[in-house]
Amino acid sequence: MIDFPLQWLLLGLPLAFALGWIGVRLESRQWKREQRDAPRAYYKGLNLLLNEQQDKAIDAFIEAVQHDPDTTELHFALGNLFRRRGEFERAVRVHQHLLQRADLAPTERDRAQFALAHDYTKAGLVDRAEQAFRALEGTAFETESRLALLGLHERSRDWRAAAEVAARLEQAGAGSFASRIAHHWCEVALEADARGRVDEADAALQRAREVAPQAPRPWLIQLQRAVRAGDPAQAYASGVELSRRNPAMLLMVAADFVASAVASGQRERARALLAEIAEREPSVAALHALDLVEEVPAGTSARWVEQLRQRPTLSAALEVLSAPAAAAAAGLAAESVRAGLREAVAGAARPLQRYRCAACGFEAQQYFWQCPGCSGWDSFPPQRIEEL
């Protein structure tokens, strides 16, 4: 009775050892196979992505994640692919899954939070995106998150919040945002004016001037507000300040400026200022403003001949061609005008006197039977661009 169990025990020990050894070997082979399959699926997905086959790349990355669910890089790649394809819900789920992992390193957690915030932004979930970006304060993604927040506030026209974020970015050394903040306060002023809140608009414009003293837009808005309020003296003074900061911007409101100058008895000073601007930066707008302040028909003064000779543009040609015939004959040399008109038309027509490949858009002055751009045959229509 005693020998029977001892015999089986002596036989069972080697058998148990053999079974254990076989199990370890099988497990080791399975592990090696999974480790081998995971990078293979990853590189397969990367290759498909480089070949712009996003659908197949996503399938490959999903397979790789299944083989190695602990690899964060695969999750990030998969989430970014979902976002690029517009599958924002799936991207959100991937990045939320990462954030729920207890073993995720702090840097990787911040990275997942940043990616999740972009998912919300692309999906149009502005409130959630703002919360996700604000959660990254004090992290390595702080500056990038603030820049994204600035863009969100601007798109949603929350100008005060945008000005606050831009100011914090400037204080943190992310660059100069003075001009951008000035635009924010100008937008606040316009909204206040639209609601009839004059004092609020005045305060906003004052903030804009303090933030960016050289910004032209606050003075341009101030000129337009003075015109609407029936204060030509204030409008003229605002126009002068505007010209000191950006002379070309004054030409955008030349009609209001000239009318205010005339009404406040400053015609000659306005004419001298506009003549100085036209001398430094000759343009159609400057000549048109001078015609306006001198009360001569547009396009009839001798200045237009010189403009057509030096800068033959279609806009200048249109002004001359639209001028009253009698006034133009009295003030302009016919041959000089014709020469300027020819130059303006020739310059405008030159880019259109080309042939364009219907397959790839390659343009050339001469006709090609085989396109130099895409090597296609018979892809050039026999008509030039202007005739299509």
VODOBA-971082 format. One record per residue (C-alpha): residue number from 0; residue in one letter; x, y, z. Coordinates in Angstrom, 1 decimal, decimal comma. Layout:
! residues N
<pos = NUM code = A X = X Y = Y Z = Z>
...
***
This chain:
! residues 388
<pos = 0 code = M X = 0,0 Y = 0,0 Z = 0,0>
<pos = 1 code = I X = 2,9 Y = 2,4 Z = 0,7>
<pos = 2 code = D X = 4,8 Y = 1,6 Z = -2,6>
<pos = 3 code = F X = 1,8 Y = 2,5 Z = -4,8>
<pos = 4 code = P X = 1,6 Y = 6,3 Z = -4,1>
<pos = 5 code = L X = 5,4 Y = 6,6 Z = -4,0>
<pos = 6 code = Q X = 5,6 Y = 5,1 Z = -7,4>
<pos = 7 code = W X = 3,0 Y = 7,5 Z = -8,8>
<pos = 8 code = L X = 4,8 Y = 10,4 Z = -7,1>
<pos = 9 code = L X = 8,1 Y = 9,4 Z = -8,7>
<pos = 10 code = L X = 6,4 Y = 9,3 Z = -12,1>
<pos = 11 code = G X = 4,3 Y = 12,5 Z = -11,6>
<pos = 12 code = L X = 7,2 Y = 14,8 Z = -10,7>
<pos = 13 code = P X = 8,9 Y = 14,6 Z = -14,1>
<pos = 14 code = L X = 5,6 Y = 14,8 Z = -15,9>
<pos = 15 code = A X = 4,7 Y = 18,0 Z = -14,0>
<pos = 16 code = F X = 8,1 Y = 19,5 Z = -14,7>
<pos = 17 code = A X = 7,7 Y = 18,6 Z = -18,4>
<pos = 18 code = L X = 4,2 Y = 20,2 Z = -18,6>
<pos = 19 code = G X = 5,4 Y = 23,3 Z = -16,9>
<pos = 20 code = W X = 8,4 Y = 23,6 Z = -19,2>
<pos = 21 code = I X = 6,2 Y = 23,2 Z = -22,3>
<pos = 22 code = G X = 3,7 Y = 25,8 Z = -20,9>
<pos = 23 code = V X = 6,5 Y = 28,4 Z = -20,4>
<pos = 24 code = R X = 7,9 Y = 27,7 Z = -23,9>
<pos = 25 code = L X = 4,4 Y = 28,2 Z = -25,5>
<pos = 26 code = E X = 3,8 Y = 31,4 Z = -23,5>
<pos = 27 code = S X = 7,3 Y = 32,7 Z = -24,5>
<pos = 28 code = R X = 6,6 Y = 31,9 Z = -28,1>
<pos = 29 code = Q X = 3,2 Y = 33,6 Z = -28,0>
<pos = 30 code = W X = 4,8 Y = 36,7 Z = -26,4>
<pos = 31 code = K X = 7,5 Y = 36,9 Z = -29,0>
<pos = 32 code = R X = 5,0 Y = 36,4 Z = -31,7>
<pos = 33 code = E X = 2,9 Y = 39,3 Z = -30,3>
<pos = 34 code = Q X = 5,9 Y = 41,5 Z = -30,0>
<pos = 35 code = R X = 6,9 Y = 40,7 Z = -33,6>
<pos = 36 code = D X = 3,4 Y = 41,3 Z = -34,9>
<pos = 37 code = A X = 2,9 Y = 44,6 Z = -33,1>
<pos = 38 code = P X = 5,7 Y = 46,5 Z = -34,8>
<pos = 39 code = R X = 4,9 Y = 44,8 Z = -38,1>
<pos = 40 code = A X = 1,4 Y = 46,2 Z = -37,9>
<pos = 41 code = Y X = 2,7 Y = 49,6 Z = -36,8>
<pos = 42 code = Y X = 5,1 Y = 49,9 Z = -39,8>
<pos = 43 code = K X = 2,4 Y = 48,6 Z = -42,1>
<pos = 44 code = G X = 0,2 Y = 51,4 Z = -40,9>
<pos = 45 code = L X = 3,0 Y = 54,0 Z = -41,3>
<pos = 46 code = N X = 3,6 Y = 52,9 Z = -44,8>
<pos = 47 code = L X = -0,1 Y = 53,1 Z = -45,7>
<pos = 48 code = L X = -0,2 Y = 56,6 Z = -44,1>
<pos = 49 code = L X = 2,7 Y = 57,8 Z = -46,2>
<pos = 50 code = N X = 0,9 Y = 56,5 Z = -49,3>
<pos = 51 code = E X = -2,2 Y = 58,5 Z = -48,2>
<pos = 52 code = Q X = -4,3 Y = 55,4 Z = -47,6>
<pos = 53 code = Q X = -5,8 Y = 56,6 Z = -44,4>
<pos = 54 code = D X = -8,6 Y = 54,0 Z = -44,2>
<pos = 55 code = K X = -6,2 Y = 51,0 Z = -44,4>
<pos = 56 code = A X = -3,7 Y = 52,8 Z = -42,1>
<pos = 57 code = I X = -6,4 Y = 53,1 Z = -39,4>
<pos = 58 code = D X = -7,1 Y = 49,4 Z = -39,7>
<pos = 59 code = A X = -3,4 Y = 48,6 Z = -39,3>
<pos = 60 code = F X = -3,0 Y = 50,8 Z = -36,3>
<pos = 61 code = I X = -6,1 Y = 49,3 Z = -34,6>
<pos = 62 code = E X = -4,5 Y = 45,9 Z = -35,1>
<pos = 63 code = A X = -1,3 Y = 47,2 Z = -33,6>
<pos = 64 code = V X = -3,1 Y = 48,6 Z = -30,6>
<pos = 65 code = Q X = -4,8 Y = 45,2 Z = -30,1>
<pos = 66 code = H X = -1,4 Y = 43,5 Z = -30,0>
<pos = 67 code = D X = 0,1 Y = 46,0 Z = -27,7>
<pos = 68 code = P X = -2,6 Y = 48,0 Z = -25,8>
<pos = 69 code = D X = -0,1 Y = 49,7 Z = -23,5>
<pos = 70 code = T X = 1,8 Y = 51,6 Z = -26,2>
<pos = 71 code = T X = 0,7 Y = 55,2 Z = -26,0>
<pos = 72 code = E X = 2,3 Y = 56,3 Z = -29,3>
<pos = 73 code = L X = -0,1 Y = 54,0 Z = -31,2>
<pos = 74 code = H X = -3,0 Y = 55,6 Z = -29,4>
<pos = 75 code = F X = -1,8 Y = 59,0 Z = -30,3>
<pos = 76 code = A X = -1,3 Y = 58,1 Z = -33,9>
<pos = 77 code = L X = -4,8 Y = 56,5 Z = -34,1>
<pos = 78 code = G X = -6,4 Y = 59,5 Z = -32,4>
<pos = 79 code = N X = -4,8 Y = 61,9 Z = -34,8>
<pos = 80 code = L X = -5,8 Y = 59,9 Z = -37,8>
<pos = 81 code = F X = -9,4 Y = 59,8 Z = -36,6>
<pos = 82 code = R X = -9,3 Y = 63,6 Z = -36,2>
<pos = 83 code = R X = -7,8 Y = 64,2 Z = -39,6>
<pos = 84 code = R X = -10,6 Y = 62,1 Z = -41,1>
<pos = 85 code = G X = -13,3 Y = 64,0 Z = -39,3>
<pos = 86 code = E X = -14,2 Y = 61,1 Z = -37,0>
<pos = 87 code = F X = -14,1 Y = 63,3 Z = -33,9>
<pos = 88 code = E X = -16,1 Y = 61,1 Z = -31,6>
<pos = 89 code = R X = -13,6 Y = 58,2 Z = -32,2>
<pos = 90 code = A X = -10,7 Y = 60,5 Z = -31,6>
<pos = 91 code = V X = -12,2 Y = 61,7 Z = -28,4>
<pos = 92 code = R X = -12,7 Y = 58,1 Z = -27,2>
<pos = 93 code = V X = -9,1 Y = 57,2 Z = -27,9>
<pos = 94 code = H X = -7,7 Y = 60,2 Z = -26,0>
<pos = 95 code = Q X = -10,2 Y = 59,8 Z = -23,1>
<pos = 96 code = H X = -9,1 Y = 56,2 Z = -22,9>
<pos = 97 code = L X = -5,5 Y = 57,4 Z = -22,5>
<pos = 98 code = L X = -6,4 Y = 59,9 Z = -19,8>
<pos = 99 code = Q X = -8,2 Y = 57,1 Z = -17,8>
<pos = 100 code = R X = -5,1 Y = 55,0 Z = -17,6>
<pos = 101 code = A X = -3,6 Y = 55,1 Z = -14,1>
<pos = 102 code = D X = -0,1 Y = 54,2 Z = -15,3>
<pos = 103 code = L X = 0,2 Y = 57,1 Z = -17,7>
<pos = 104 code = A X = 3,2 Y = 59,4 Z = -17,1>
<pos = 105 code = P X = 2,4 Y = 63,0 Z = -16,3>
<pos = 106 code = T X = 3,9 Y = 64,3 Z = -19,6>
<pos = 107 code = E X = 1,9 Y = 61,8 Z = -21,6>
<pos = 108 code = R X = -1,2 Y = 62,7 Z = -19,7>
<pos = 109 code = D X = -0,7 Y = 66,4 Z = -20,6>
<pos = 110 code = R X = -0,1 Y = 65,4 Z = -24,2>
<pos = 111 code = A X = -3,4 Y = 63,4 Z = -24,2>
<pos = 112 code = Q X = -5,2 Y = 66,4 Z = -22,7>
<pos = 113 code = F X = -3,9 Y = 68,7 Z = -25,4>
<pos = 114 code = A X = -4,9 Y = 66,2 Z = -28,1>
<pos = 115 code = L X = -8,4 Y = 65,9 Z = -26,5>
<pos = 116 code = A X = -8,8 Y = 69,7 Z = -26,5>
<pos = 117 code = H X = -8,0 Y = 69,8 Z = -30,3>
<pos = 118 code = D X = -10,6 Y = 67,0 Z = -30,8>
<pos = 119 code = Y X = -13,2 Y = 69,2 Z = -29,1>
<pos = 120 code = T X = -12,2 Y = 72,2 Z = -31,2>
<pos = 121 code = K X = -12,5 Y = 70,3 Z = -34,5>
<pos = 122 code = A X = -15,8 Y = 68,9 Z = -33,4>
<pos = 123 code = G X = -17,1 Y = 72,5 Z = -32,7>
<pos = 124 code = L X = -17,5 Y = 71,8 Z = -28,9>
<pos = 125 code = V X = -16,1 Y = 75,2 Z = -27,9>
<pos = 126 code = D X = -17,0 Y = 75,1 Z = -24,2>
<pos = 127 code = R X = -15,4 Y = 71,7 Z = -23,8>
<pos = 128 code = A X = -12,4 Y = 72,8 Z = -25,8>
<pos = 129 code = E X = -11,9 Y = 75,8 Z = -23,6>
<pos = 130 code = Q X = -12,1 Y = 73,7 Z = -20,4>
<pos = 131 code = A X = -9,6 Y = 71,2 Z = -21,8>
<pos = 132 code = F X = -7,1 Y = 73,9 Z = -22,8>
<pos = 133 code = R X = -7,5 Y = 75,7 Z = -19,5>
<pos = 134 code = A X = -6,7 Y = 72,5 Z = -17,7>
<pos = 135 code = L X = -3,2 Y = 72,7 Z = -19,2>
<pos = 136 code = E X = -2,2 Y = 75,8 Z = -17,3>
<pos = 137 code = G X = 1,2 Y = 75,3 Z = -15,7>
<pos = 138 code = T X = 2,2 Y = 72,5 Z = -18,0>
<pos = 139 code = A X = 4,6 Y = 72,2 Z = -20,9>
<pos = 140 code = F X = 1,6 Y = 72,9 Z = -23,2>
<pos = 141 code = E X = 0,6 Y = 76,1 Z = -21,5>
<pos = 142 code = T X = 1,7 Y = 78,5 Z = -24,3>
<pos = 143 code = E X = 0,3 Y = 76,3 Z = -27,1>
<pos = 144 code = S X = -3,0 Y = 76,0 Z = -25,2>
<pos = 145 code = R X = -3,2 Y = 79,8 Z = -24,7>
<pos = 146 code = L X = -2,7 Y = 80,4 Z = -28,4>
<pos = 147 code = A X = -5,4 Y = 77,9 Z = -29,2>
<pos = 148 code = L X = -7,7 Y = 79,6 Z = -26,6>
<pos = 149 code = L X = -7,0 Y = 82,9 Z = -28,3>
<pos = 150 code = G X = -8,1 Y = 81,6 Z = -31,6>
<pos = 151 code = L X = -11,2 Y = 80,1 Z = -30,0>
<pos = 152 code = H X = -12,2 Y = 83,4 Z = -28,4>
<pos = 153 code = E X = -11,6 Y = 85,3 Z = -31,6>
<pos = 154 code = R X = -13,8 Y = 82,9 Z = -33,6>
<pos = 155 code = S X = -16,6 Y = 83,2 Z = -31,1>
<pos = 156 code = R X = -16,1 Y = 87,0 Z = -31,0>
<pos = 157 code = D X = -15,5 Y = 87,0 Z = -27,2>
<pos = 158 code = W X = -13,2 Y = 90,0 Z = -27,6>
<pos = 159 code = R X = -12,6 Y = 90,8 Z = -23,9>
<pos = 160 code = A X = -11,6 Y = 87,2 Z = -23,2>
<pos = 161 code = A X = -9,3 Y = 87,3 Z = -26,3>
<pos = 162 code = A X = -7,6 Y = 90,5 Z = -25,1>
<pos = 163 code = E X = -7,1 Y = 88,9 Z = -21,7>
<pos = 164 code = V X = -5,5 Y = 85,7 Z = -23,1>
<pos = 165 code = A X = -3,3 Y = 87,7 Z = -25,5>
<pos = 166 code = A X = -2,1 Y = 89,9 Z = -22,6>
<pos = 167 code = R X = -1,1 Y = 86,8 Z = -20,6>
<pos = 168 code = L X = 0,7 Y = 85,4 Z = -23,6>
<pos = 169 code = E X = 2,7 Y = 88,7 Z = -24,0>
<pos = 170 code = Q X = 3,5 Y = 88,7 Z = -20,3>
<pos = 171 code = A X = 4,8 Y = 85,2 Z = -20,5>
<pos = 172 code = G X = 7,2 Y = 86,2 Z = -23,3>
<pos = 173 code = A X = 5,4 Y = 84,5 Z = -26,2>
<pos = 174 code = G X = 5,9 Y = 87,6 Z = -28,3>
<pos = 175 code = S X = 4,2 Y = 91,0 Z = -28,9>
<pos = 176 code = F X = 0,4 Y = 90,9 Z = -29,1>
<pos = 177 code = A X = -0,1 Y = 94,7 Z = -28,8>
<pos = 178 code = S X = -1,6 Y = 95,2 Z = -32,2>
<pos = 179 code = R X = -3,8 Y = 92,2 Z = -31,9>
<pos = 180 code = I X = -5,1 Y = 93,4 Z = -28,5>
<pos = 181 code = A X = -5,8 Y = 96,8 Z = -30,0>
<pos = 182 code = H X = -8,0 Y = 95,1 Z = -32,6>
<pos = 183 code = H X = -9,8 Y = 93,3 Z = -29,8>
<pos = 184 code = W X = -10,7 Y = 96,5 Z = -28,1>
<pos = 185 code = C X = -11,7 Y = 98,1 Z = -31,4>
<pos = 186 code = E X = -14,2 Y = 95,3 Z = -31,9>
<pos = 187 code = V X = -15,5 Y = 95,9 Z = -28,3>
<pos = 188 code = A X = -16,0 Y = 99,6 Z = -29,3>
<pos = 189 code = L X = -17,9 Y = 98,7 Z = -32,4>
<pos = 190 code = E X = -20,2 Y = 96,4 Z = -30,5>
<pos = 191 code = A X = -20,8 Y = 99,0 Z = -27,8>
<pos = 192 code = D X = -21,6 Y = 101,6 Z = -30,5>
<pos = 193 code = A X = -24,1 Y = 99,2 Z = -32,1>
<pos = 194 code = R X = -25,9 Y = 98,9 Z = -28,7>
<pos = 195 code = G X = -25,8 Y = 102,7 Z = -28,1>
<pos = 196 code = R X = -23,3 Y = 102,5 Z = -25,3>
<pos = 197 code = V X = -21,2 Y = 105,5 Z = -26,2>
<pos = 198 code = D X = -19,2 Y = 105,7 Z = -22,9>
<pos = 199 code = E X = -18,3 Y = 102,0 Z = -23,2>
<pos = 200 code = A X = -17,1 Y = 102,5 Z = -26,8>
<pos = 201 code = D X = -15,0 Y = 105,5 Z = -25,7>
<pos = 202 code = A X = -13,3 Y = 103,5 Z = -23,0>
<pos = 203 code = A X = -12,6 Y = 100,6 Z = -25,3>
<pos = 204 code = L X = -11,0 Y = 102,9 Z = -27,9>
<pos = 205 code = Q X = -8,9 Y = 104,5 Z = -25,2>
<pos = 206 code = R X = -7,7 Y = 101,0 Z = -24,1>
<pos = 207 code = A X = -6,8 Y = 100,3 Z = -27,8>
<pos = 208 code = R X = -4,7 Y = 103,5 Z = -28,0>
<pos = 209 code = E X = -3,0 Y = 102,8 Z = -24,8>
<pos = 210 code = V X = -2,1 Y = 99,2 Z = -25,7>
<pos = 211 code = A X = -0,8 Y = 100,1 Z = -29,2>
<pos = 212 code = P X = -0,2 Y = 103,8 Z = -29,6>
<pos = 213 code = Q X = 0,9 Y = 103,4 Z = -33,3>
<pos = 214 code = A X = -2,2 Y = 101,3 Z = -34,3>
<pos = 215 code = P X = -4,2 Y = 103,2 Z = -36,9>
<pos = 216 code = R X = -7,6 Y = 101,5 Z = -36,5>
<pos = 217 code = P X = -8,7 Y = 103,3 Z = -33,2>
<pos = 218 code = W X = -8,2 Y = 106,6 Z = -35,0>
<pos = 219 code = L X = -10,0 Y = 105,5 Z = -38,1>
<pos = 220 code = I X = -13,0 Y = 104,4 Z = -36,0>
<pos = 221 code = Q X = -12,9 Y = 107,6 Z = -34,0>
<pos = 222 code = L X = -13,0 Y = 109,6 Z = -37,3>
<pos = 223 code = Q X = -16,1 Y = 107,6 Z = -38,5>
<pos = 224 code = R X = -17,8 Y = 108,1 Z = -35,1>
<pos = 225 code = A X = -17,2 Y = 111,8 Z = -35,1>
<pos = 226 code = V X = -18,7 Y = 112,0 Z = -38,6>
<pos = 227 code = R X = -21,8 Y = 110,2 Z = -37,5>
<pos = 228 code = A X = -22,0 Y = 112,4 Z = -34,4>
<pos = 229 code = G X = -21,9 Y = 115,6 Z = -36,6>
<pos = 230 code = D X = -18,5 Y = 116,8 Z = -35,2>
<pos = 231 code = P X = -16,4 Y = 117,7 Z = -38,2>
<pos = 232 code = A X = -13,6 Y = 119,3 Z = -36,2>
<pos = 233 code = Q X = -13,1 Y = 116,1 Z = -34,2>
<pos = 234 code = A X = -13,3 Y = 114,0 Z = -37,4>
<pos = 235 code = Y X = -10,6 Y = 116,1 Z = -39,0>
<pos = 236 code = A X = -8,3 Y = 115,9 Z = -36,0>
<pos = 237 code = S X = -8,8 Y = 112,1 Z = -35,9>
<pos = 238 code = G X = -7,9 Y = 112,0 Z = -39,6>
<pos = 239 code = V X = -4,7 Y = 113,9 Z = -39,0>
<pos = 240 code = E X = -3,7 Y = 111,5 Z = -36,2>
<pos = 241 code = L X = -4,5 Y = 108,6 Z = -38,5>
<pos = 242 code = S X = -2,2 Y = 110,0 Z = -41,2>
<pos = 243 code = R X = 0,7 Y = 110,1 Z = -38,7>
<pos = 244 code = R X = 0,4 Y = 106,5 Z = -38,0>
<pos = 245 code = N X = -0,5 Y = 105,1 Z = -41,4>
<pos = 246 code = P X = -1,0 Y = 107,6 Z = -44,3>
<pos = 247 code = A X = -2,4 Y = 105,0 Z = -46,6>
<pos = 248 code = M X = -5,2 Y = 104,2 Z = -44,1>
<pos = 249 code = L X = -6,4 Y = 107,8 Z = -44,3>
<pos = 250 code = L X = -7,2 Y = 107,2 Z = -48,0>
<pos = 251 code = M X = -9,7 Y = 104,5 Z = -47,1>
<pos = 252 code = V X = -11,9 Y = 107,2 Z = -45,4>
<pos = 253 code = A X = -10,8 Y = 110,1 Z = -47,7>
<pos = 254 code = A X = -14,4 Y = 111,2 Z = -48,5>
<pos = 255 code = D X = -15,3 Y = 111,6 Z = -44,8>
<pos = 256 code = F X = -11,9 Y = 113,3 Z = -44,1>
<pos = 257 code = V X = -12,3 Y = 115,8 Z = -46,9>
<pos = 258 code = A X = -15,9 Y = 116,5 Z = -46,0>
<pos = 259 code = S X = -15,0 Y = 117,1 Z = -42,4>
<pos = 260 code = A X = -12,0 Y = 119,3 Z = -43,4>
<pos = 261 code = V X = -14,2 Y = 121,5 Z = -45,6>
<pos = 262 code = A X = -16,9 Y = 121,7 Z = -42,9>
<pos = 263 code = S X = -14,4 Y = 122,8 Z = -40,3>
<pos = 264 code = G X = -12,5 Y = 125,3 Z = -42,6>
<pos = 265 code = Q X = -9,4 Y = 123,1 Z = -43,0>
<pos = 266 code = R X = -9,6 Y = 122,5 Z = -46,8>
<pos = 267 code = E X = -6,1 Y = 123,9 Z = -47,6>
<pos = 268 code = R X = -4,5 Y = 121,9 Z = -44,8>
<pos = 269 code = A X = -6,3 Y = 118,8 Z = -45,9>
<pos = 270 code = R X = -5,2 Y = 119,4 Z = -49,5>
<pos = 271 code = A X = -1,5 Y = 119,8 Z = -48,4>
<pos = 272 code = L X = -1,7 Y = 116,7 Z = -46,3>
<pos = 273 code = L X = -3,2 Y = 114,6 Z = -49,2>
<pos = 274 code = A X = -0,7 Y = 116,0 Z = -51,6>
<pos = 275 code = E X = 2,2 Y = 115,0 Z = -49,3>
<pos = 276 code = I X = 0,7 Y = 111,5 Z = -49,1>
<pos = 277 code = A X = 0,3 Y = 111,3 Z = -52,9>
<pos = 278 code = E X = 4,0 Y = 112,4 Z = -53,3>
<pos = 279 code = R X = 5,3 Y = 109,7 Z = -51,0>
<pos = 280 code = E X = 2,9 Y = 106,9 Z = -52,0>
<pos = 281 code = P X = 1,3 Y = 107,7 Z = -55,3>
<pos = 282 code = S X = -1,9 Y = 105,7 Z = -55,8>
<pos = 283 code = V X = -5,3 Y = 105,9 Z = -57,4>
<pos = 284 code = A X = -6,9 Y = 106,5 Z = -54,0>
<pos = 285 code = A X = -4,5 Y = 109,4 Z = -53,3>
<pos = 286 code = L X = -5,2 Y = 111,1 Z = -56,6>
<pos = 287 code = H X = -9,0 Y = 110,5 Z = -56,2>
<pos = 288 code = A X = -8,8 Y = 112,2 Z = -52,8>
<pos = 289 code = L X = -7,0 Y = 115,2 Z = -54,2>
<pos = 290 code = D X = -9,6 Y = 115,5 Z = -57,0>
<pos = 291 code = L X = -12,2 Y = 115,5 Z = -54,2>
<pos = 292 code = V X = -10,6 Y = 118,2 Z = -52,1>
<pos = 293 code = E X = -9,9 Y = 120,4 Z = -55,1>
<pos = 294 code = E X = -13,5 Y = 119,8 Z = -56,3>
<pos = 295 code = V X = -12,5 Y = 118,8 Z = -59,8>
<pos = 296 code = P X = -14,1 Y = 115,8 Z = -61,7>
<pos = 297 code = A X = -12,4 Y = 112,6 Z = -60,9>
<pos = 298 code = G X = -9,8 Y = 111,5 Z = -63,4>
<pos = 299 code = T X = -9,5 Y = 114,9 Z = -65,2>
<pos = 300 code = S X = -6,4 Y = 116,5 Z = -63,5>
<pos = 301 code = A X = -3,0 Y = 116,4 Z = -65,2>
<pos = 302 code = R X = -1,8 Y = 114,2 Z = -62,3>
<pos = 303 code = W X = -3,5 Y = 111,2 Z = -63,9>
<pos = 304 code = V X = -1,3 Y = 111,4 Z = -67,0>
<pos = 305 code = E X = 1,8 Y = 111,0 Z = -64,8>
<pos = 306 code = Q X = 0,1 Y = 108,2 Z = -62,8>
<pos = 307 code = L X = -0,6 Y = 106,3 Z = -66,1>
<pos = 308 code = R X = 3,0 Y = 106,8 Z = -67,2>
<pos = 309 code = Q X = 4,6 Y = 105,7 Z = -64,0>
<pos = 310 code = R X = 2,1 Y = 103,1 Z = -62,7>
<pos = 311 code = P X = -0,2 Y = 102,0 Z = -65,5>
<pos = 312 code = T X = -3,0 Y = 100,2 Z = -63,7>
<pos = 313 code = L X = -6,5 Y = 99,2 Z = -64,7>
<pos = 314 code = S X = -7,9 Y = 101,3 Z = -61,8>
<pos = 315 code = A X = -6,2 Y = 104,4 Z = -63,1>
<pos = 316 code = A X = -7,3 Y = 103,7 Z = -66,6>
<pos = 317 code = L X = -10,8 Y = 103,2 Z = -65,5>
<pos = 318 code = E X = -10,8 Y = 106,6 Z = -63,7>
<pos = 319 code = V X = -9,6 Y = 108,3 Z = -66,9>
<pos = 320 code = L X = -12,0 Y = 106,5 Z = -69,1>
<pos = 321 code = S X = -14,9 Y = 107,3 Z = -66,8>
<pos = 322 code = A X = -14,0 Y = 111,1 Z = -66,7>
<pos = 323 code = P X = -16,3 Y = 113,5 Z = -68,4>
<pos = 324 code = A X = -15,1 Y = 114,0 Z = -72,0>
<pos = 325 code = A X = -15,1 Y = 117,8 Z = -72,0>
<pos = 326 code = A X = -13,2 Y = 118,1 Z = -68,7>
<pos = 327 code = A X = -10,7 Y = 115,4 Z = -69,7>
<pos = 328 code = A X = -10,0 Y = 117,1 Z = -73,1>
<pos = 329 code = A X = -9,2 Y = 120,3 Z = -71,2>
<pos = 330 code = G X = -6,9 Y = 118,9 Z = -68,7>
<pos = 331 code = L X = -5,2 Y = 115,8 Z = -70,3>
<pos = 332 code = A X = -2,9 Y = 115,3 Z = -73,2>
<pos = 333 code = A X = -4,6 Y = 112,8 Z = -75,5>
<pos = 334 code = E X = -1,5 Y = 110,9 Z = -76,7>
<pos = 335 code = S X = -0,1 Y = 110,6 Z = -73,2>
<pos = 336 code = V X = -3,4 Y = 109,2 Z = -72,0>
<pos = 337 code = R X = -3,5 Y = 106,7 Z = -74,8>
<pos = 338 code = A X = 0,0 Y = 105,5 Z = -74,1>
<pos = 339 code = G X = -0,8 Y = 105,1 Z = -70,4>
<pos = 340 code = L X = -4,0 Y = 103,2 Z = -71,3>
<pos = 341 code = R X = -2,1 Y = 100,9 Z = -73,6>
<pos = 342 code = E X = 0,4 Y = 100,1 Z = -70,9>
<pos = 343 code = A X = -2,3 Y = 99,4 Z = -68,3>
<pos = 344 code = V X = -4,2 Y = 97,1 Z = -70,6>
<pos = 345 code = A X = -1,1 Y = 95,3 Z = -71,7>
<pos = 346 code = G X = 0,1 Y = 94,7 Z = -68,1>
<pos = 347 code = A X = -3,3 Y = 93,4 Z = -67,1>
<pos = 348 code = A X = -3,6 Y = 91,1 Z = -70,2>
<pos = 349 code = R X = -0,1 Y = 89,6 Z = -70,0>
<pos = 350 code = P X = -0,9 Y = 87,0 Z = -67,3>
<pos = 351 code = L X = -4,0 Y = 86,0 Z = -69,2>
<pos = 352 code = Q X = -2,1 Y = 85,5 Z = -72,5>
<pos = 353 code = R X = -0,9 Y = 82,1 Z = -71,6>
<pos = 354 code = Y X = -1,9 Y = 78,5 Z = -72,2>
<pos = 355 code = R X = -3,0 Y = 76,3 Z = -69,2>
<pos = 356 code = C X = -2,9 Y = 72,5 Z = -68,9>
<pos = 357 code = A X = -6,4 Y = 71,2 Z = -68,3>
<pos = 358 code = A X = -4,9 Y = 68,2 Z = -66,3>
<pos = 359 code = C X = -2,5 Y = 69,9 Z = -63,8>
<pos = 360 code = G X = -2,9 Y = 73,6 Z = -64,3>
<pos = 361 code = F X = 0,7 Y = 74,2 Z = -65,6>
<pos = 362 code = E X = 0,8 Y = 77,6 Z = -67,5>
<pos = 363 code = A X = 3,1 Y = 78,6 Z = -70,3>
<pos = 364 code = Q X = 3,4 Y = 81,4 Z = -72,9>
<pos = 365 code = Q X = 3,8 Y = 78,9 Z = -75,7>
<pos = 366 code = Y X = 1,7 Y = 75,9 Z = -76,7>
<pos = 367 code = F X = 2,8 Y = 72,4 Z = -75,7>
<pos = 368 code = W X = 1,6 Y = 69,1 Z = -77,2>
<pos = 369 code = Q X = 3,0 Y = 67,4 Z = -74,1>
<pos = 370 code = C X = 2,6 Y = 69,2 Z = -70,8>
<pos = 371 code = P X = 6,0 Y = 69,8 Z = -69,1>
<pos = 372 code = G X = 4,3 Y = 69,7 Z = -65,7>
<pos = 373 code = C X = 2,4 Y = 66,4 Z = -65,8>
<pos = 374 code = S X = 3,7 Y = 64,9 Z = -69,1>
<pos = 375 code = G X = 0,1 Y = 64,5 Z = -70,3>
<pos = 376 code = W X = -0,6 Y = 64,6 Z = -74,1>
<pos = 377 code = D X = -3,1 Y = 66,9 Z = -75,7>
<pos = 378 code = S X = -3,9 Y = 68,5 Z = -72,4>
<pos = 379 code = F X = -3,4 Y = 72,1 Z = -73,5>
<pos = 380 code = P X = -6,6 Y = 73,7 Z = -75,0>
<pos = 381 code = P X = -5,7 Y = 75,8 Z = -78,1>
<pos = 382 code = Q X = -7,3 Y = 78,9 Z = -76,5>
<pos = 383 code = R X = -5,4 Y = 81,1 Z = -74,1>
<pos = 384 code = I X = -6,6 Y = 81,6 Z = -70,5>
<pos = 385 code = E X = -8,5 Y = 84,8 Z = -71,2>
<pos = 386 code = E X = -10,5 Y = 83,0 Z = -74,0>
<pos = 387 code = L X = -11,6 Y = 80,1 Z = -71,9>
***
